[in-house]
């Protein structure tokens, strides 16, 4: 018997198949920095749709944390717990976790320095998996400062090439 893993020939040679859940958008590189999304429709959050399937959202944001500060940043997702959906979170192409709105309890996901560019541009992608039984989001999505300290310990960025 021979087993195969979906995504083995992933669009992302750096992170490899273990960072890929097998969604079509992952295989196409929609979660990667540099993906050409200029033809995608612009939307805002909170979002409320009743449809089954996967909807992808992407944004870029720039941080400029001073070099003499160590800052810990998280991504916080909040929504009505009666809305059933899951969200896979990708930062600069790296899978940071899965948010399950109607189960919880985790609402904040740490964005590790090195993957998070504290002095540069970041790409955030969300793959929202809806089951059609309720309206699905995402609701409120934002960055949260989890802590800061003087020190400025150097962090080497983790390679994160795009397409």
Backbone as a chain_set.jsonl record, in Angstrom:
{"seq": "XXXXXXXXXXXXXXXXXXXXXXXXXXXXXXXXXXXXXXXXXXXXXXXXXXXXXXXXXXXXXXXXXXXXXXXXXXXXXXXXXXXXXXXXXXXXXXXXXXXXXXXXXXXXXXXXXXXXXXXXXXXXXXXXXXXXXXXXXXXXXXXXXXXXXXXXXXXXXXXXXXX", "coords": {"N": [[0.84, -1.162, 0.0], [0.544, 2.213, -0.848], [0.802, 5.459, 0.328], [-0.294, 8.799, -0.216], [0.155, 12.327, 0.02], [-2.004, 15.061, -0.056], [-1.251, 18.034, -1.745], [1.439, 17.704, -1.955], [2.94, 18.565, -4.09], [2.98, 21.322, -3.659], [2.225, 24.833, -4.138], [4.009, 26.194, -2.686], [7.204, 25.955, -2.052], [8.823, 26.387, 0.187], [7.51, 26.081, 2.721], [6.279, 23.631, 2.457], [4.384, 20.447, 2.25], [3.29, 19.895, 4.788], [2.373, 22.238, 5.827], [0.145, 22.711, 4.473], [-3.283, 22.379, 4.047], [-4.737, 21.21, 2.048], [-6.806, 22.546, 0.779], [-8.294, 23.98, -2.138], [-7.572, 26.684, -2.592], [-5.211, 26.831, -1.124], [-3.56, 25.102, -2.562], [-3.381, 26.606, -4.83], [-1.992, 28.756, -3.952], [-3.13, 30.971, -2.662], [-2.806, 31.878, -0.099], [-0.295, 32.84, 0.123], [2.303, 35.354, 0.42], [2.535, 37.921, -1.997], [0.826, 36.821, -3.857], [-1.204, 37.471, -6.641], [-3.797, 39.333, -6.061], [-5.305, 41.419, -6.961], [-7.585, 41.466, -8.556], [-9.545, 40.505, -6.946], [-12.614, 40.914, -5.182], [-13.248, 43.765, -3.168], [-13.958, 43.843, 0.283], [-15.505, 44.372, 3.512], [-15.234, 43.868, 7.099], [-17.497, 43.443, 9.839], [-18.603, 40.406, 8.255], [-21.292, 38.78, 6.682], [-22.703, 36.025, 5.529], [-24.76, 33.554, 4.002], [-23.902, 30.709, 2.961], [-22.615, 27.682, 1.614], [-19.396, 26.244, 1.798], [-16.031, 27.384, 1.017], [-14.664, 30.509, 1.657], [-12.293, 32.863, 0.734], [-10.239, 35.378, 2.2], [-8.052, 38.137, 1.999], [-5.49, 40.325, 3.151], [-3.125, 42.997, 3.461], [-0.811, 44.38, 5.771], [1.139, 46.83, 7.448], [3.69, 46.998, 9.861], [5.508, 48.968, 12.239], [7.292, 48.604, 14.528], [9.348, 49.988, 16.988], [12.915, 49.47, 16.987], [14.066, 49.062, 19.505], [12.204, 47.836, 21.075], [10.542, 44.963, 22.225], [7.81, 43.392, 21.022], [4.836, 41.591, 21.479], [2.419, 40.256, 19.449], [-0.953, 39.52, 18.647], [-3.598, 37.906, 16.768], [-6.932, 38.634, 16.862], [-10.123, 37.23, 16.8], [-13.571, 37.74, 16.76], [-17.018, 36.995, 17.217], [-20.573, 36.417, 16.929], [-21.475, 33.685, 18.865], [-23.413, 31.943, 17.964], [-23.157, 31.617, 15.308], [-22.024, 29.35, 12.991], [-18.945, 28.458, 11.888], [-15.638, 27.858, 10.556], [-12.305, 29.09, 10.62], [-9.332, 29.135, 8.892], [-6.159, 30.337, 9.574], [-3.668, 32.25, 8.088], [-0.484, 33.601, 8.145], [1.727, 35.477, 6.383], [1.947, 33.315, 4.704], [2.284, 31.15, 6.399], [0.633, 28.657, 8.291], [-1.209, 29.499, 10.974], [-3.124, 28.552, 12.694], [-6.447, 27.419, 13.636], [-9.562, 28.841, 13.876], [-12.539, 28.275, 15.548], [-15.595, 29.294, 15.429], [-18.163, 28.755, 16.706], [-17.466, 27.05, 18.74], [-15.102, 27.635, 20.207], [-12.566, 27.708, 22.819], [-10.664, 29.542, 22.062], [-9.806, 32.734, 20.963], [-7.82, 34.493, 20.368], [-4.831, 34.453, 18.598], [-1.435, 33.898, 18.749], [0.961, 35.699, 16.939], [3.893, 34.86, 15.911], [6.982, 36.589, 16.332], [9.254, 37.061, 13.706], [7.982, 35.29, 11.974], [5.845, 37.036, 11.881], [6.358, 40.177, 10.633], [7.665, 42.637, 12.327], [8.663, 45.03, 11.622], [7.809, 45.827, 8.904], [6.031, 44.709, 5.913], [3.172, 42.636, 6.037], [1.284, 39.709, 5.136], [-1.965, 38.649, 5.524], [-4.11, 35.942, 5.448], [-7.318, 34.508, 5.351], [-9.145, 31.586, 5.422], [-12.362, 30.848, 5.247], [-14.549, 28.475, 6.33], [-17.695, 27.48, 5.695], [-20.819, 26.076, 6.74], [-23.425, 26.383, 5.93], [-25.596, 26.206, 7.663], [-25.907, 28.342, 9.369], [-25.543, 31.945, 9.298], [-22.356, 33.044, 8.247], [-19.132, 34.367, 9.078], [-16.155, 36.232, 8.482], [-16.428, 37.863, 11.706], [-15.56, 40.384, 13.781], [-12.224, 41.258, 13.271], [-8.926, 41.681, 14.267], [-5.717, 43.125, 15.176], [-3.97, 42.508, 18.221], [-2.206, 43.869, 20.874], [-0.21, 41.991, 22.82], [1.736, 42.248, 24.676], [4.631, 44.143, 25.696], [8.061, 45.043, 25.83], [11.025, 46.734, 26.856], [14.03, 46.366, 25.088], [14.51, 45.03, 22.599], [15.386, 42.568, 21.35], [17.142, 41.002, 18.781], [15.458, 39.536, 16.025], [15.444, 37.054, 13.65], [14.057, 37.125, 10.467], [11.756, 34.658, 9.293], [12.073, 32.792, 6.343], [9.878, 33.711, 3.728], [8.877, 33.487, 1.009], [6.9, 34.556, -1.776], [4.781, 33.829, -4.526]], "CA": [[0.0, 0.0, 0.0], [1.29, 3.459, -0.93], [0.017, 6.622, 0.729], [0.121, 10.073, -0.781], [-0.356, 13.476, 0.764], [-2.492, 16.136, -0.914], [-0.438, 19.231, -1.609], [2.857, 17.363, -1.998], [3.534, 19.452, -5.082], [2.347, 22.593, -3.292], [2.728, 26.066, -4.753], [4.922, 26.779, -1.724], [8.317, 25.03, -1.813], [9.509, 26.664, 1.452], [6.775, 25.547, 3.864], [6.053, 22.216, 2.171], [3.027, 19.911, 2.337], [2.759, 19.835, 6.147], [1.754, 23.539, 6.092], [-0.949, 22.798, 3.516], [-4.425, 21.556, 4.436], [-5.333, 20.579, 0.881], [-7.842, 23.358, 0.155], [-7.951, 24.436, -3.484], [-6.873, 27.956, -2.476], [-3.843, 26.572, -0.668], [-2.817, 24.525, -3.689], [-3.178, 27.685, -5.796], [-1.118, 29.759, -3.346], [-3.875, 32.171, -2.272], [-2.372, 32.278, 1.242], [1.107, 33.247, 0.073], [2.603, 36.745, 0.093], [2.852, 38.119, -3.41], [-0.205, 36.314, -4.762], [-1.868, 38.585, -7.33], [-5.214, 39.352, -5.678], [-5.885, 42.724, -7.313], [-8.9, 41.274, -9.168], [-10.487, 40.042, -5.93], [-13.573, 41.918, -4.724], [-12.958, 44.376, -1.86], [-15.046, 43.689, 1.25], [-15.178, 44.785, 4.869], [-15.725, 43.02, 8.184], [-17.941, 42.048, 9.841], [-19.141, 39.845, 7.031], [-22.379, 37.877, 7.028], [-23.218, 35.348, 4.344], [-25.293, 32.209, 4.21], [-23.508, 29.889, 1.824], [-21.779, 26.549, 1.989], [-18.125, 26.212, 1.09], [-14.88, 28.107, 1.545], [-14.453, 31.853, 1.135], [-10.969, 33.352, 1.092], [-10.04, 36.81, 2.392], [-6.633, 38.492, 2.115], [-5.146, 41.723, 3.36], [-1.744, 43.258, 3.862], [-0.675, 45.454, 6.754], [2.532, 47.161, 7.744], [4.007, 47.359, 11.247], [6.786, 49.654, 12.411], [7.642, 48.561, 15.953], [10.724, 50.476, 17.165], [13.918, 48.425, 17.144], [14.444, 48.832, 20.904], [11.024, 47.293, 21.749], [10.053, 43.621, 21.912], [6.35, 43.415, 21.089], [4.132, 40.348, 21.178], [1.178, 40.633, 18.783], [-1.861, 38.419, 18.339], [-4.749, 38.153, 15.909], [-8.138, 38.334, 17.626], [-11.354, 37.072, 16.039], [-14.746, 37.739, 17.631], [-18.273, 36.929, 16.48], [-21.712, 35.822, 17.622], [-21.209, 32.243, 18.958], [-24.461, 31.163, 17.305], [-22.804, 31.473, 13.893], [-21.138, 28.188, 12.894], [-17.958, 28.42, 10.807], [-14.236, 27.704, 10.946], [-11.403, 29.947, 9.855], [-7.908, 28.827, 8.911], [-5.427, 31.602, 9.625], [-2.342, 32.192, 7.47], [0.304, 34.824, 8.22], [2.881, 35.397, 5.48], [1.956, 31.969, 4.138], [2.372, 30.127, 7.444], [-0.623, 28.315, 8.946], [-1.099, 29.882, 12.387], [-4.119, 27.891, 13.515], [-7.82, 27.366, 13.172], [-10.546, 29.438, 14.774], [-13.846, 27.633, 15.407], [-16.412, 30.333, 16.055], [-19.24, 28.308, 17.585], [-16.956, 26.119, 19.744], [-14.17, 28.343, 21.087], [-12.598, 28.987, 23.494], [-9.587, 30.426, 21.632], [-10.164, 33.837, 20.076], [-6.604, 35.214, 20.033], [-3.76, 33.587, 18.125], [-0.145, 34.582, 18.77], [1.652, 35.824, 15.656], [5.282, 34.873, 16.385], [7.966, 37.447, 15.678], [10.051, 36.285, 12.758], [6.955, 35.068, 10.949], [5.295, 38.386, 11.832], [7.381, 41.191, 10.395], [7.321, 43.766, 13.192], [9.104, 46.215, 10.905], [7.648, 45.533, 7.483], [4.703, 44.374, 5.402], [2.69, 41.285, 6.32], [0.096, 39.252, 4.414], [-2.861, 37.834, 6.333], [-5.154, 35.286, 4.653], [-8.289, 33.732, 6.123], [-10.004, 30.669, 4.666], [-13.551, 30.679, 6.086], [-15.286, 27.283, 5.929], [-19.077, 27.621, 6.144], [-21.612, 24.857, 6.562], [-24.735, 26.782, 5.433], [-26.666, 26.135, 8.653], [-26.065, 29.671, 9.949], [-24.721, 32.936, 8.617], [-20.967, 32.907, 8.658], [-18.383, 35.613, 9.103], [-15.753, 36.543, 9.847], [-16.97, 39.031, 12.386], [-14.522, 41.37, 14.064], [-10.868, 40.72, 13.141], [-7.981, 42.753, 14.514], [-4.462, 42.845, 15.873], [-4.0, 42.782, 19.65], [-0.901, 43.919, 21.527], [-0.239, 41.057, 23.945], [2.741, 42.682, 25.647], [5.803, 44.807, 25.134], [9.14, 45.257, 26.793], [12.223, 47.35, 26.304], [15.079, 45.379, 24.884], [14.809, 44.931, 21.18], [16.144, 41.384, 20.985], [17.068, 40.792, 17.332], [14.743, 38.358, 15.537], [15.712, 36.814, 12.236], [12.812, 36.77, 9.765], [11.623, 33.335, 8.711], [11.848, 32.97, 4.904], [8.47, 33.703, 3.386], [8.711, 33.935, -0.373], [5.584, 34.427, -2.39], [4.747, 33.055, -5.773]], "C": [[0.893, 1.236, 0.0], [0.362, 4.615, -0.592], [0.584, 7.857, 0.059], [-0.493, 11.188, 0.046], [-0.782, 14.545, -0.231], [-1.637, 17.364, -0.671], [1.046, 18.945, -1.651], [3.602, 18.221, -3.009], [2.944, 20.847, -4.887], [2.992, 23.768, -4.011], [3.812, 26.704, -3.888], [6.066, 25.812, -1.405], [9.021, 25.236, -0.477], [8.829, 25.954, 2.613], [6.445, 24.069, 3.687], [4.64, 21.742, 2.462], [2.457, 19.875, 3.756], [2.111, 21.161, 6.568], [0.487, 23.711, 5.253], [-2.061, 21.852, 3.918], [-5.135, 20.915, 3.271], [-6.469, 21.357, 0.253], [-7.363, 23.814, -1.224], [-7.139, 25.73, -3.422], [-5.446, 27.806, -1.983], [-2.998, 26.027, -1.81], [-2.522, 25.572, -4.756], [-2.317, 28.818, -5.244], [-1.818, 31.028, -2.905], [-3.443, 32.701, -0.913], [-0.96, 32.86, 1.261], [1.273, 34.742, -0.187], [2.917, 36.843, -1.401], [1.826, 37.556, -4.371], [-0.961, 37.51, -5.353], [-3.368, 38.553, -7.055], [-5.918, 40.648, -6.094], [-7.246, 42.62, -7.981], [-9.943, 40.771, -8.176], [-11.38, 41.211, -5.506], [-13.162, 42.447, -3.349], [-14.189, 44.243, -0.972], [-14.575, 44.226, 2.596], [-15.714, 43.778, 5.864], [-16.492, 43.909, 9.148], [-18.637, 41.68, 8.533], [-20.218, 38.853, 7.437], [-22.98, 37.299, 5.76], [-23.792, 34.001, 4.748], [-25.004, 31.431, 2.931], [-22.621, 28.763, 2.333], [-20.502, 26.603, 1.175], [-17.058, 27.027, 1.786], [-14.793, 29.465, 0.858], [-13.103, 32.339, 1.642], [-10.968, 34.869, 1.197], [-8.549, 37.048, 2.567], [-6.503, 39.983, 2.396], [-3.653, 41.818, 3.622], [-1.782, 44.393, 4.882], [0.794, 45.624, 7.068], [2.655, 47.534, 9.212], [5.344, 48.087, 11.268], [7.1, 49.771, 13.906], [9.085, 49.048, 16.087], [11.695, 49.328, 17.467], [14.303, 48.125, 18.579], [13.265, 48.299, 21.734], [10.776, 45.862, 21.271], [8.545, 43.657, 22.086], [5.807, 42.049, 20.716], [2.751, 40.733, 20.651], [0.355, 39.382, 18.502], [-2.933, 38.868, 17.36], [-5.983, 37.721, 16.694], [-9.344, 38.307, 16.696], [-12.504, 36.988, 17.023], [-15.998, 37.724, 16.77], [-19.356, 36.348, 17.38], [-21.496, 34.306, 17.676], [-22.294, 31.375, 18.344], [-24.202, 30.989, 15.813], [-21.736, 30.391, 13.766], [-20.245, 28.276, 11.656], [-16.573, 28.251, 11.404], [-13.396, 28.625, 10.074], [-9.977, 29.438, 10.009], [-7.167, 30.142, 8.743], [-4.032, 31.402, 9.054], [-1.692, 33.563, 7.589], [1.553, 34.634, 7.381], [3.068, 33.978, 4.942], [1.971, 30.846, 5.154], [1.012, 29.915, 8.095], [-0.459, 28.544, 10.445], [-2.137, 29.213, 13.272], [-5.486, 27.932, 12.88], [-8.742, 27.906, 14.263], [-11.887, 28.767, 14.497], [-14.833, 28.502, 16.175], [-17.425, 29.803, 17.056], [-18.775, 27.319, 18.654], [-16.054, 26.861, 20.736], [-13.245, 27.356, 21.772], [-11.57, 29.984, 22.952], [-10.094, 31.472, 20.641], [-8.94, 34.629, 19.641], [-5.5, 34.221, 19.714], [-2.477, 34.397, 18.087], [0.444, 34.555, 17.364], [3.138, 35.96, 15.977], [6.173, 35.824, 15.592], [8.908, 36.575, 14.854], [9.15, 35.849, 11.615], [6.208, 36.378, 10.765], [6.459, 39.344, 11.627], [6.991, 42.437, 11.197], [7.783, 45.089, 12.603], [9.043, 45.911, 9.413], [6.217, 45.15, 7.147], [4.398, 42.904, 5.63], [1.465, 40.984, 5.466], [-0.688, 38.327, 5.33], [-3.933, 37.265, 5.41], [-6.024, 34.455, 5.579], [-9.096, 32.875, 5.156], [-11.177, 30.335, 5.575], [-14.384, 29.531, 5.524], [-16.676, 27.343, 6.541], [-19.844, 26.345, 5.876], [-23.051, 25.122, 6.173], [-25.841, 26.754, 6.472], [-26.93, 27.485, 9.31], [-25.315, 30.659, 9.063], [-23.291, 32.78, 9.119], [-20.218, 34.194, 8.384], [-17.243, 35.645, 8.139], [-16.4, 37.812, 10.388], [-15.895, 40.083, 12.544], [-13.157, 40.683, 14.019], [-9.895, 41.866, 13.363], [-6.725, 42.284, 15.215], [-4.583, 43.276, 17.324], [-2.568, 42.806, 20.178], [-0.98, 43.057, 22.777], [0.772, 41.426, 25.026], [3.893, 43.356, 24.937], [6.813, 45.023, 26.234], [10.287, 45.945, 26.087], [13.264, 46.267, 26.118], [15.462, 45.221, 23.436], [15.677, 43.756, 20.808], [16.026, 41.13, 19.489], [16.344, 39.467, 17.001], [15.033, 38.235, 14.058], [14.411, 36.425, 11.541], [12.865, 35.355, 9.188], [11.37, 33.524, 7.218], [10.369, 32.805, 4.56], [8.254, 34.167, 1.961], [7.292, 33.724, -0.859], [5.678, 33.572, -3.634], [5.804, 33.509, -6.729]], "O": [[1.871, 1.307, 0.744], [-0.727, 4.737, -1.153], [1.784, 7.949, -0.2], [-1.527, 11.009, 0.689], [-0.027, 14.899, -1.138], [-1.331, 17.699, 0.473], [1.849, 19.846, -1.407], [4.766, 18.564, -2.801], [2.469, 21.47, -5.837], [4.146, 23.705, -4.434], [4.463, 27.657, -4.317], [5.901, 24.931, -0.562], [9.752, 24.349, -0.037], [9.497, 25.293, 3.409], [6.342, 23.336, 4.671], [3.789, 22.531, 2.873], [1.236, 19.828, 3.911], [1.38, 21.202, 7.557], [-0.167, 24.752, 5.323], [-1.826, 20.659, 4.111], [-6.064, 20.137, 3.483], [-7.057, 20.887, -0.721], [-6.167, 24.007, -1.442], [-6.132, 25.863, -4.117], [-4.567, 28.569, -2.382], [-1.856, 26.443, -2.001], [-1.546, 25.456, -5.497], [-1.952, 29.736, -5.979], [-1.173, 32.07, -2.78], [-3.691, 33.867, -0.605], [-0.489, 33.32, 2.302], [0.485, 35.337, -0.922], [3.504, 35.928, -1.98], [1.927, 37.778, -5.577], [-1.311, 38.447, -4.634], [-4.117, 37.841, -7.724], [-7.017, 40.933, -5.618], [-8.0, 43.593, -7.977], [-11.111, 40.625, -8.536], [-10.939, 42.36, -5.479], [-12.776, 41.676, -2.471], [-15.313, 44.495, -1.406], [-13.39, 44.5, 2.788], [-16.545, 42.936, 5.524], [-16.142, 45.084, 9.261], [-19.175, 42.528, 7.821], [-20.068, 38.156, 8.44], [-23.675, 37.988, 5.013], [-23.352, 33.391, 5.722], [-25.758, 31.488, 1.959], [-21.961, 28.892, 3.363], [-20.522, 26.967, -0.001], [-17.155, 27.325, 2.976], [-14.844, 29.557, -0.369], [-12.805, 32.241, 2.832], [-11.603, 35.562, 0.401], [-7.86, 36.256, 3.209], [-7.307, 40.791, 1.933], [-3.005, 40.829, 3.965], [-2.668, 45.247, 4.854], [1.585, 44.687, 6.967], [1.838, 48.285, 9.745], [6.205, 47.851, 10.42], [7.165, 50.865, 14.467], [9.961, 48.566, 15.368], [11.335, 48.348, 18.119], [14.818, 47.042, 18.86], [13.323, 48.311, 22.963], [10.796, 45.583, 20.072], [8.053, 43.924, 23.183], [6.262, 41.427, 19.756], [2.003, 41.446, 21.318], [0.893, 38.328, 18.164], [-3.144, 40.064, 17.154], [-6.071, 36.577, 17.14], [-9.564, 39.229, 15.911], [-12.431, 36.254, 18.009], [-16.042, 38.36, 15.717], [-19.07, 35.848, 18.468], [-21.344, 33.686, 16.623], [-22.102, 30.166, 18.215], [-24.95, 30.289, 15.13], [-20.665, 30.501, 14.362], [-20.721, 28.18, 10.525], [-16.36, 28.472, 12.596], [-13.744, 28.899, 8.925], [-9.471, 29.324, 11.126], [-7.503, 30.955, 7.882], [-3.301, 30.505, 9.474], [-2.274, 34.57, 7.185], [2.35, 33.732, 7.64], [4.19, 33.509, 4.752], [1.696, 29.698, 4.806], [0.316, 30.879, 8.416], [0.33, 27.867, 11.104], [-2.038, 29.299, 14.496], [-5.669, 28.406, 11.758], [-8.695, 27.474, 15.415], [-12.324, 28.698, 13.349], [-14.9, 28.457, 17.403], [-17.54, 30.347, 18.154], [-19.601, 26.798, 19.404], [-16.218, 26.734, 21.95], [-13.155, 26.219, 21.311], [-11.593, 31.154, 23.337], [-10.718, 31.149, 19.629], [-9.001, 35.362, 18.655], [-5.263, 33.272, 20.462], [-2.427, 35.459, 17.467], [0.429, 33.526, 16.689], [3.602, 37.059, 16.285], [6.131, 35.866, 14.363], [9.298, 35.486, 15.274], [9.491, 36.008, 10.443], [5.959, 36.797, 9.635], [7.434, 39.312, 12.377], [6.104, 43.193, 10.798], [7.342, 46.153, 13.038], [10.068, 45.758, 8.748], [5.314, 45.251, 7.979], [5.254, 42.039, 5.441], [0.703, 41.885, 5.116], [-0.153, 37.348, 5.849], [-4.588, 38.007, 4.678], [-5.525, 33.782, 6.481], [-9.662, 33.382, 4.188], [-11.013, 29.62, 6.563], [-14.866, 29.596, 4.393], [-16.827, 27.266, 7.761], [-19.565, 25.622, 4.92], [-23.839, 24.181, 6.088], [-26.939, 27.236, 6.195], [-28.045, 27.75, 9.759], [-24.549, 30.261, 8.185], [-23.059, 32.428, 10.276], [-20.629, 35.006, 7.555], [-17.371, 35.109, 7.039], [-16.845, 38.689, 9.648], [-15.379, 40.612, 11.559], [-12.958, 39.648, 14.655], [-10.015, 42.913, 12.726], [-6.676, 41.189, 15.774], [-5.219, 44.285, 17.628], [-1.806, 41.866, 19.953], [-1.74, 43.364, 23.696], [0.668, 40.965, 26.163], [4.105, 43.169, 23.739], [6.469, 45.167, 27.407], [10.499, 45.77, 24.888], [13.354, 45.344, 26.927], [16.644, 45.275, 23.097], [16.616, 43.91, 20.028], [14.912, 41.049, 18.972], [16.595, 38.432, 17.618], [14.885, 39.196, 13.303], [13.733, 35.495, 11.977], [13.89, 34.92, 8.664], [10.528, 34.342, 6.85], [9.702, 31.887, 5.037], [7.529, 35.133, 1.723], [6.584, 32.826, -0.403], [6.546, 32.709, -3.761], [5.917, 32.966, -7.828]]}, "num_chains": 1, "name": "protein.A"}
